[in-house]
Amino acid sequence: MKGEAGRCQEWLPRKNRRCAAMALPHLSYCGNHKPADVETRIPCPIDPSHNILEKDAVVHARKCPALLQVQRMENMPYYCKGTNAGSDDEDEVLHNGCKSVDCELSNEITQETMMGACNLDSKSKRILFNSLSREELKQLIQKIELAYNLHCTDKFQLSMKHPSACLKWISADIDRRIPYQRKHIVQQASMLGNMESFGLLQRTKICDVSGLKESLDEESDPVFIEFGAGRGYLSHMLADCYNIQNIMLIERRSYKFKADRTLREKAAIELKRVRIDIEDLYLKGMNALRDHHYIAFSKHLCGHATDLTLRCCRPDLASQSICHLDGIAIATCCHHICQWRPYVNKQFFKKLGFSKKEFHILTWLTSGAVAGIKSNSDNSANQSNLDLFQTEVNDEHDTQSFAKTENSTTDPEEQFHGVSLWLTSLVDRAELGRKCKQLLDVGRLYWLQESGMSAELITYVSADITPENTLLLAKPVK
């Protein structure tokens, strides 16, 4: 069907129609879809997630929405740039105040400077992987196997829960305005059930058959803080099933179709959404948490966002006169984007003999665990259940690379396939990836235990529902 006169002629395959925006004068396309050879577009220098006209770069830099959001956030008492960013040096000095971390970047990149950069994307980590000789690869695999056998074999017990409080969701008797899939309900129900078994959710707070909450001292109710909340669906289920009344959502991005409206319709719920990067979140500056207990939780908190959250809630830094940490429940995810600097237990890997370069390669190898499960399920009935998680693995979650590759006489693709073939000939990539993921989570477990918390790792759903099925639970030792 021919496009309407004056409208953009760009065809949108996902919507099966042409763009509805008005075309620019003397052109057949709108500003978003006009061909690149008309005017050059470049990534925004403030927020590379969107493109701008090169000629407008200076003007746009003054009014970019991402910049305005940061400027608004800088005036908030809970904003402290880089306070949870960690340090490249393992001998970090823990402190009780807000700190600011300035990332020093080099214009030239070598293997050493690449590993010292703030964040490495998968391409940069793959370059490090490509640099391995066959003997170095064999030694790294042996090191991973030894570390796994020493620290991981007695952990990660399967604990799938179907708490009675979540039965109305499991039986699909829920608000149909919220677009849930059953696999997410199963994951969230098991996660909440394990939180209940661990003591982070109390049965006395569950609604009785009359739908009324049992009488409790409301001042004793903790604030439930969902980190990396996204649209807030996990908090929606928590509030609906356990009658939680004080919820805070932490998320750096803006989302459509959030559960916030449904939650705010319930008069008893006090809901606060804070748009901020966890790296810059200073919890003790939150007036809503002053003199309150809180529980930090998250489902599929990607990569080093888990480490940023653990640092943010660090129990040995929590001033007992300001706010009180009652527990942590984090379903970890996307280990392939974990980073050296924010990772909480660098000492764990150093004691095992891993260098910074080997740590980055280990995180890159974790993607084989999820990709391996998907490749083995191409013809199975569970294929649709795994597509989403393969997407999560491929998504870099806006992790920016500061690496630049030097000119080389060797084709990088040819070199990569050579090292990749060595890896395939030496070990099952999916199994090796799973072991690497578990090593990263065990390091976090030990860090929490060394911080004075009772902590454990469990497998809260089976791998055919999601390969990202590890739940990290922790609470202060009484």
C-alpha positions, 0 to 999 in steps of 0.5 A: 500500500502506498504511503500517505502523501507528506508522510515518511516513506520508511517501512517499519517491519515490526509494525508492518506499516510505514512511519506515520511521522511527517516527511521533511520538506523536499524529502520523502523521509522524516528526521529519524529515517532520512538516508545517512548520505543526506546529513551525517548522524553521530552517536550523542557524546552525552548518551551514545544510545541515540544518534544526533546530526553532526552539525547539531552536536554542540547545541545538543550537548547543552540540552540532551535529556540525559545531561539534564537528568544527570544535572537534576540528580546531582542536586539530590542528597542521595547522589554521589558520583562513583560512590559504589564504583570500587577501586582497581586496587584490591587493597581498598579502604572502606569508609563511611562517607561519600566518595567520588571516583574519576575514571582516568582513560588512556587514548591508546590501548594495549592489553595492559591499558585495556584491562585498566579501563573502567569497563570492557565490553565483550569485544574488548574481552574477546581481544584478550581471549584472542591473545592467549596461546594454546598453552596459556588457554590450557593453564587457564582452564586447569585453573578454573577447574581447580577453583571450581572443585575447591569452592563450588561443588557443595553449593547451589542446591536446587530449591524451587518454591511455590509459596501459598501466598503466590498461588493466585498468581501461579493459577493466573488469577491476576491483573491482566493489565500486566503483561506477564508470561508464566515463566516469569511468574514461576521464577518470581514465585520461587524467588519470593518463596526462598526469601520467605524460607530464608527469613526475609519475608514473614508469614505474619505479613501475608493477607488472610482469607478476608484480605486484611493484613494481620495487625503489626507495628507498622513502624517495624515493617522494612522498606523493600528496595528493588534494584534494577527494577525495570518496570517493577513487575517483581515488586508488584507481585511482592506487594500483591502476594505479601501485602508489602506496603513500603516499596522503593524502585531503583532504576537508571532507565526510563520504561513504558508499561511500568507496574507503578500505576497498578501499585499506586492504585492501592492506597495502602502502598507507599511507592517511590521510584528513583531514577539513578545509576546504582553506581552513584546511589548513596543510600544514607542520603535517602530521607525515606530510609532514615531510621528505617530497616530495609531489604534489598532485592532484585531479579536478574541484576545484570553483570557488575550491577550486582556488585554495585548493589552489594557495595551500596548496601555494604553492611559494614558501612551502614550507619545504624543511626540512619538505616538498617540492612535486614537482608539481600536477595539478588538473582544474578545474571549476565556474568559476561559483563562483570567488570574487575573494578566494581567486583567485590571480591577481587582478593578471592580471585587473586588468591586463586592465582587469577590475573586481571586479564584472566578475570576478564577472560573468565567473565567472557567465557560465562556467555557459553553457559547460556548460549550452550543451553540455547543451542542444545534446545533448538528443537525442543518445546522449551525454545520459546522459554529461552529466547529471552535469555539469549537476548539478555546475553547478547545485550551489553546493557549500555556497558561502554568500551573504552578499548581501541584495537591496534593495527595487526597483520593477523585477521582478528576473526581468523585468530578468534576462530583459532583460539575458539577451536582450541577451546572447543577441543579442550572442554565443553564450552557450556559446562566451562561457562557454568563453572565460571558463572558459579565462581563469580557468585561464590566470590560474592558469597564469601565477601558477604560472609566476611562482611558479617552476614549469613549468606547462601547461594541456591538454584531457585529454578531449573535451567530449562526455565532460565539458565540465569537461575542463581539466587544470592541470599544474605542477612545480618548474623544475629 
